[in-house]
Amino acid sequence: MTRRLPLALLLVFAACDSASDSARPDPIAPAAFSLAAFPSAEGAQRSAAGLNFLTAATRVGVVTTVVGLNLVLPHAATAAATRATPTVTDGTWTWASTVDVGETPVDVRLDGTPAGSAIAWRLTTNRTGDAPFTFTTASTSLDGQTGAWQLFNPDVSGPVLTADFDVRGDDTVTFRIPAGRDHAGSSVRYETEGRTQRFDWTAQPENVRTEVEWNLDTGAGWVEASDVAGGARACWDAQRRDTACS
């Protein structure tokens, strides 16, 4: 499957039947946590690109960049932790490591605990001498096909971003801004079905919805934005030129 800005290393791993040395949890498919990279316009496509393509590119690009920036530190911390060999204590798997951020050593730790039909995950970090901070918590199904996670920021209380995923059929991940934050209630869903990529963003409090769909091979697609032309569908072809929608 072709895509995008990988987020799977953020924190989630497929679960195991039991927490034993012979049943170490494996990472789930990267498709479970991904941000869609919108088609680029190269060479002649750049000069030919029409308003429809540019409208879609702007909206997908802005949202994906903002969400991605929130995930940089947890992604790096998880990658560092999982390079270590895990230990198992009282049924909890633990990956621990130290990574340099600038010139400051930061301890990172990922704990995964089987609990009934799910695996509970917690990613913590701390600079040497500081108290640990929980960057992410998560719960995944035992088969790793469904789950949800929460992202935290040391400067504020409560989660700043939440997400859930389901890769039992189409690959789908939805990010949401929780109550109490700027633009609370906003959400964005990324879905891949075959060679089709979909982006569905609702911006609050404006209640503006933008839907975009494109072909992963050709880059051709369409956009529907509730605040543009009454939400009418607007299409572009493989050369990024405006075209009639079929």
C-alpha positions, 0 to 999 in steps of 0.5 A: 500500500502506497502512503504517506506520513507513517504514524504507526510507530506512534505507540500502538502494537498488535497484542498477543494472546498472553504476556509471556517471553514467547509471545512478544507483541508485534507492531500492527500494520503502518496503515493503522496510523497514517496521514495521507500525503496529497498528490504533488504537482511536478513540472508541467503539472505545476503550471497547469494546476487548476483551482479545484486541485489547489483548493484540495491541496491547501486544505489537506496540506494544512490539516495534515501538517498541523496533526503531524506536528503534534505527533513528532515527539511521541513518534520519536520517543516510541521509535527510540523505546522500541529499539530496546529489548523488552522486559516482562514484569507481572504481565506488562511488557516494557521497552525502555531507552534513552535518546538525546534531544539536543544535548539533553538525555531523555528517558523513554518507556513504553508499557503494554499490558494485556487486559481481557480482550485488549492491550493497554499501552502507555508511553512515558518520557522524562528528561534526566532528573524530571518526573515522568510524563505520559505522552500517549495512552492507548488500547488495542484489540488482541488482534491489533485490528482496532484501537484508540489512543490519546495524545497529551502535552506537558503544558496543558492538562488532559488530552490534546488529540484523540484517535481511533482506527479500524483496519479490519477492512478499509484502512481508516483512522480518525483524529479528533480535537477533544472538548476544552481545546481550540477548535474542539469537536473538529475531526479528520478521517483518512481512509484508503480503499484499494487505490483510492484515498479519502480525506474527510475534515469537519472544522469547528466551530465553523461547521465547515466540512471538506471531503476530498478523494483522489486516486493514488496512482494518477493523482486525479480526484475531486473536492467538496467543501461546504463553504465553496460553491454550495458544496458542489463537487469539483474535479481535476484530472491526472495533469491537475487541471480542472475537469468536468466531474463524471 
